[in-house]
Amino acid sequence: MENGASSEGKDPSAFLGEIIGAPVTVKLNSGVVYKGELQSVDGYMNIALEKSQEYVSGQLSRSYGDAFVRGNNVLYIAAN
């Protein structure tokens, strides 16, 4: 397997491009989790979500219409 490639052979930017508009889970380095619809992501992993919800310690904390997450805070993005 190439360095940085998934076992499916997709690079991360291709994966992110495929899930635009889909529901995602974004976990931050702090442990806070955001769930929403991925609207955009850039090369710095800055993320724009719609219909987003914030979860702290597994409990729903707040609901937002739109949310912007700065990329240096992102631990991972997962498609739901």
LINLINFEN-V884967 format. One line per field, one symbol per residue. phi: phi as a letter, one per 40 degrees, with the letter a starting at -180 (. if undefined). burial: + if it has 24 or more other C-alpha atoms within 12 Angstrom, else -. A space follows every 10 residues. Layout:
phi: ???
burial: ???
//
This chain:
phi: .ccgccccgc cdccdcccbd gccbbbbcdc gcbbbiccba abccgcbbbb fcbbbbfgbc babbcbabbc dccccabbcc
burial: ---------- -----+--++ -+++++++-- -+++++++++ +---++++++ -+++------ ------+++- ---+-+++--
//
